[in-house]
Amino acid sequence: MPAITTPFRTDLSIDEAAFVANIERLFDAGATGMVASGCTGEFWAMSMEERSQVARLTVEACKGKGPAIIGTGAIRPEDVIDQIHAAKETGADGVLVMPPYFAHLTEAETIAHFEAVNKEAVLPILLYNIPGNAGNAITPEIADKLADLDMVVGIKESSGSWRNFHATLNAVKDRLLVFCGPSSVYGVPATLAGADGLIDCFPNVWAKGCLDLWHATVAGRLDEAWELQQTGMELTDLFTSDGRTLYPATKAAMNLLELPGGGLPRPPLLPLTGTALVGLSKGLEALLSPVTEPA
């Protein structure tokens, strides 16, 4: 299930047509569901009304094709709960719930937050572990406790640590669905270890590769799978080096490849320019297919 971008126009409004076109393209490429308003979707840059707008668009585009999972990132449990209810009203199938960010929490505080959200949730919860962004982790030990909450059905493990992913998988695999986040880096070993699926931002740019990586691994075509994994690792390095960070680089790559759903990032993120953009273009040309070099 791709973690989809939220494309913004030059006036920073949401480009609804491009958003829907990206979802349709990814389903055509073999995706089985969509995850919107996560970190890739720049949830922090949108108002609550805009998040509901994105949820509605996602649900409508997913009808008859796969589940629509909506991100609900917030610090206060009350704000997470409000977003879950808003997602329910749009017809969403589930929600992605990360730990509170900025405030550094103890294990007990993290668990208490999710217990409060779980108590009022009206949709299935997919836990979201991304400590590099949230600042607070869902450790394997915390995941083990949260797995017993009645509305929690799975976890997107995006720590970037293989050790943490594997320990989490072993701790909760009998009770929760476990999805690998950084599949571009270790999607093949995660699938071989028993992950239930992959949720990554790279299908926005490299749909065939990320989706085929899963299918090739499951089918036992491991030479093909490991080759795709190598390309994914090189793309990850390209998007996160030489003045580039993941989300602006993802959108810039989509624009260079003339794929719908790119557009501009919202402040405080800035679009790639200068040598960072030129380097991205050259790297994409070497790794994927020829793209137009920026002026």
C-alpha positions as CSV (number, residue, x, y, z in Angstrom):
1,M,0.0,0.0,0.0
2,P,1.8,3.2,-1.1
3,A,2.2,6.1,1.3
4,I,0.9,8.7,-1.1
5,T,2.0,12.3,-1.5
6,T,-0.3,15.3,-1.2
7,P,0.4,17.5,-4.3
8,F,0.2,21.3,-3.8
9,R,-0.1,23.9,-6.5
10,T,2.0,27.0,-6.8
11,D,-0.6,28.8,-4.6
12,L,-0.1,25.8,-2.1
13,S,-3.7,24.6,-2.5
14,I,-4.3,20.9,-2.8
15,D,-4.3,19.7,-6.4
16,E,-7.3,17.3,-6.2
17,A,-7.1,16.1,-9.8
18,A,-3.4,15.2,-9.5
19,F,-4.0,13.5,-6.1
20,V,-6.7,11.3,-7.6
21,A,-4.7,10.6,-10.7
22,N,-1.8,9.4,-8.6
23,I,-4.0,6.9,-6.7
24,E,-5.5,5.6,-10.0
25,R,-2.0,5.1,-11.5
26,L,-0.8,3.2,-8.4
27,F,-3.8,0.9,-8.4
28,D,-3.2,0.3,-12.1
29,A,0.4,-0.7,-11.2
30,G,-0.8,-3.3,-8.7
31,A,-1.3,-1.5,-5.4
32,T,-3.8,-3.1,-3.0
33,G,-4.7,0.0,-0.9
34,M,-3.6,3.6,-0.1
35,V,-2.2,5.3,3.0
36,A,-2.9,9.1,2.9
37,S,-1.9,12.0,5.2
38,G,1.1,10.2,6.6
39,C,4.6,11.7,6.7
40,T,4.9,11.4,2.9
41,G,1.5,13.2,2.7
42,E,2.8,16.2,4.7
43,F,0.0,15.9,7.3
44,W,1.7,18.5,9.5
45,A,1.3,21.1,6.8
46,M,-2.4,20.8,6.4
47,S,-5.3,22.1,8.4
48,M,-7.8,19.7,9.9
49,E,-10.3,20.7,7.2
50,E,-7.7,19.8,4.5
51,R,-7.0,16.5,6.1
52,S,-10.7,15.7,5.9
53,Q,-10.6,16.8,2.2
54,V,-7.7,14.4,1.5
55,A,-9.6,11.6,3.4
56,R,-12.7,12.1,1.3
57,L,-10.7,12.1,-2.0
58,T,-8.8,9.0,-0.9
59,V,-12.0,7.1,0.0
60,E,-13.7,8.0,-3.3
61,A,-10.6,6.9,-5.3
62,C,-10.2,3.6,-3.4
63,K,-13.8,2.4,-3.7
64,G,-13.9,-1.1,-5.1
65,K,-10.1,-1.2,-5.3
66,G,-8.7,-1.4,-1.8
67,P,-8.7,0.0,1.7
68,A,-8.2,3.7,2.4
69,I,-6.1,4.3,5.4
70,I,-5.9,7.8,6.7
71,G,-3.1,9.3,8.9
72,T,-4.2,11.1,12.1
73,G,-0.9,12.6,13.4
74,A,-1.3,14.9,16.4
75,I,0.1,15.5,19.8
76,R,-3.1,15.5,21.9
77,P,-5.1,12.3,22.0
78,E,-8.3,14.4,21.7
79,D,-7.1,15.7,18.3
80,V,-6.2,12.1,17.1
81,I,-9.7,11.0,18.2
82,D,-11.4,13.9,16.4
83,Q,-9.5,12.9,13.2
84,I,-10.5,9.3,13.5
85,H,-14.2,10.3,13.8
86,A,-13.8,12.6,10.7
87,A,-12.2,9.8,8.8
88,K,-15.0,7.5,9.7
89,E,-17.5,10.1,8.3
90,T,-15.7,10.0,4.9
91,G,-16.0,6.2,4.8
92,A,-12.3,5.4,5.5
93,D,-11.4,1.8,6.3
94,G,-8.8,2.5,9.0
95,V,-6.4,5.0,10.4
96,L,-2.7,5.4,10.9
97,V,-1.8,6.5,14.4
98,M,1.7,7.6,15.3
99,P,3.0,8.5,18.8
100,P,2.8,12.2,19.9
101,Y,5.7,14.2,18.6
102,F,8.0,17.0,20.0
103,A,7.2,16.1,23.7
104,H,9.6,13.3,24.7
105,L,7.5,10.5,26.4
106,T,8.2,7.7,28.8
107,E,7.1,4.2,27.9
108,A,4.1,4.5,30.2
109,E,3.1,7.9,28.6
110,T,3.3,6.4,25.1
111,I,1.1,3.5,26.1
112,A,-1.4,5.7,27.9
113,H,-1.7,7.9,24.8
114,F,-2.6,4.9,22.6
115,E,-5.0,3.5,25.3
116,A,-6.8,6.8,25.3
117,V,-7.1,6.8,21.5
118,N,-8.1,3.2,21.4
119,K,-10.9,3.8,23.9
120,E,-12.7,6.3,21.6
121,A,-11.6,4.9,18.2
122,V,-14.4,4.1,15.7
123,L,-12.0,2.7,13.0
124,P,-9.3,0.0,13.1
125,I,-5.9,1.4,14.1
126,L,-2.7,0.8,12.3
127,L,0.1,1.8,14.7
128,Y,2.9,3.9,13.0
129,N,6.4,3.7,14.4
130,I,8.6,6.4,12.9
131,P,10.8,7.7,15.7
132,G,13.0,9.7,13.3
133,N,10.1,12.0,12.7
134,A,8.0,11.6,15.8
135,G,10.8,11.7,18.3
136,N,9.1,8.9,20.3
137,A,9.3,5.2,19.4
138,I,7.0,2.3,19.5
139,T,9.6,-0.1,20.7
140,P,9.1,-3.9,20.4
141,E,8.2,-3.9,24.1
142,I,5.6,-1.2,23.7
143,A,4.2,-2.8,20.5
144,D,3.8,-6.0,22.5
145,K,1.6,-4.2,25.0
146,L,-0.4,-2.2,22.4
147,A,-1.1,-5.4,20.4
148,D,-3.7,-6.3,23.0
149,L,-5.8,-3.2,22.5
150,D,-9.1,-4.1,20.8
151,M,-9.0,-1.5,18.0
152,V,-5.4,-2.0,17.1
153,V,-5.0,-4.3,14.1
154,G,-1.5,-3.7,12.7
155,I,1.7,-1.7,12.7
156,K,3.7,0.1,10.1
157,E,7.2,-0.3,11.3
158,S,9.3,2.6,9.9
159,S,12.1,2.8,12.4
160,G,14.7,2.2,9.7
161,S,16.3,-0.3,12.0
162,W,16.3,-3.9,10.8
163,R,16.9,-5.1,14.4
164,N,13.8,-3.1,15.6
165,F,11.6,-4.3,12.7
166,H,12.5,-7.9,13.3
167,A,12.0,-7.8,17.1
168,T,8.6,-6.1,16.6
169,L,7.6,-8.7,14.0
170,N,8.5,-11.5,16.4
171,A,6.7,-9.8,19.3
172,V,3.3,-9.2,17.6
173,K,3.0,-11.2,14.4
174,D,0.5,-13.6,16.0
175,R,-1.8,-10.7,16.9
176,L,-1.2,-7.9,14.4
177,L,-0.5,-7.3,10.8
178,V,3.0,-6.1,10.4
179,F,4.0,-3.8,7.5
180,C,7.5,-2.8,6.5
181,G,8.0,0.9,6.0
182,P,11.4,1.4,4.4
183,S,10.9,-1.4,1.9
184,S,13.3,0.3,-0.5
185,V,16.0,-0.6,2.0
186,Y,15.0,-4.0,3.4
187,G,11.7,-5.0,1.9
188,V,13.0,-8.3,0.6
189,P,14.3,-9.6,4.0
190,A,11.2,-8.2,5.7
191,T,8.9,-10.1,3.3
192,L,11.0,-13.3,3.7
193,A,10.8,-12.9,7.5
194,G,7.0,-12.8,7.4
195,A,5.8,-9.2,7.0
196,D,2.2,-8.9,5.9
197,G,2.9,-6.1,3.4
198,L,4.9,-3.0,2.5
199,I,3.9,0.6,3.0
200,D,6.5,3.0,1.5
201,C,6.7,6.4,-0.3
202,F,8.8,5.1,-3.1
203,P,5.9,3.6,-5.2
204,N,5.0,7.3,-5.9
205,V,8.2,7.4,-8.0
206,W,9.0,3.8,-8.7
207,A,5.7,2.0,-8.6
208,K,6.7,-1.0,-10.7
209,G,9.9,-1.6,-8.7
210,C,8.4,-1.4,-5.2
211,L,5.3,-3.4,-6.0
212,D,7.3,-6.0,-8.0
213,L,9.8,-6.3,-5.2
214,W,6.9,-7.7,-3.0
215,H,5.5,-10.0,-5.6
216,A,8.8,-11.3,-6.8
217,T,9.8,-12.1,-3.2
218,V,6.6,-13.8,-2.4
219,A,6.8,-15.8,-5.6
220,G,10.3,-16.9,-4.9
221,R,11.9,-15.0,-7.8
222,L,14.7,-13.9,-5.5
223,D,17.3,-12.9,-8.1
224,E,14.8,-10.4,-9.4
225,A,13.8,-9.3,-5.9
226,W,17.4,-8.7,-4.8
227,E,18.1,-6.7,-7.9
228,L,15.1,-4.5,-7.2
229,Q,16.2,-4.1,-3.6
230,Q,19.6,-2.8,-4.8
231,T,17.9,-0.2,-7.0
232,G,15.7,0.8,-4.0
233,M,18.7,1.3,-1.8
234,E,20.4,3.4,-4.4
235,L,17.3,5.5,-4.8
236,T,17.1,6.0,-1.1
237,D,20.7,7.2,-1.0
238,L,20.0,9.5,-3.9
239,F,16.9,11.1,-2.3
240,T,18.6,11.7,1.0
241,S,22.1,13.0,0.1
242,D,23.8,16.1,-1.3
243,G,21.3,18.6,0.0
244,R,18.2,16.5,-0.5
245,T,15.6,15.1,1.9
246,L,13.1,12.4,1.3
247,Y,9.8,14.2,0.8
248,P,10.9,17.2,-1.4
249,A,13.0,14.8,-3.4
250,T,10.1,12.4,-3.9
251,K,7.9,15.3,-5.3
252,A,10.7,16.6,-7.4
253,A,11.3,13.1,-8.9
254,M,7.7,12.7,-9.7
255,N,7.7,16.1,-11.5
256,L,10.9,15.2,-13.4
257,L,9.3,11.8,-14.5
258,E,6.1,13.6,-15.4
259,L,4.0,11.6,-12.9
260,P,0.9,12.9,-11.3
261,G,0.9,13.7,-7.6
262,G,4.1,15.6,-7.3
263,G,3.7,19.4,-7.3
264,L,5.2,21.5,-4.6
265,P,5.9,20.7,-0.9
266,R,4.5,23.0,1.7
267,P,6.6,25.2,4.0
268,P,8.7,24.6,6.0
269,L,9.7,22.2,3.3
270,L,11.1,23.8,0.1
271,P,11.2,22.5,-3.5
272,L,14.5,21.3,-4.8
273,T,16.5,23.7,-6.9
274,G,20.0,24.2,-8.2
275,T,22.6,21.5,-7.8
276,A,20.3,19.3,-5.6
277,L,17.7,19.2,-8.4
278,V,20.3,18.6,-11.1
279,G,21.9,15.8,-9.1
280,L,18.5,14.2,-8.6
281,S,17.8,14.3,-12.3
282,K,21.1,12.7,-13.2
283,G,20.6,10.0,-10.6
284,L,17.1,9.2,-11.8
285,E,18.4,8.9,-15.3
286,A,21.1,6.5,-14.3
287,L,18.8,4.4,-12.1
288,L,15.5,4.4,-13.9
289,S,14.8,6.0,-17.2
290,P,15.8,9.2,-19.0
291,V,14.3,12.4,-17.6
292,T,14.5,16.0,-18.8
293,E,17.4,17.8,-17.2
294,P,16.2,20.9,-15.3
295,A,17.3,24.2,-16.7
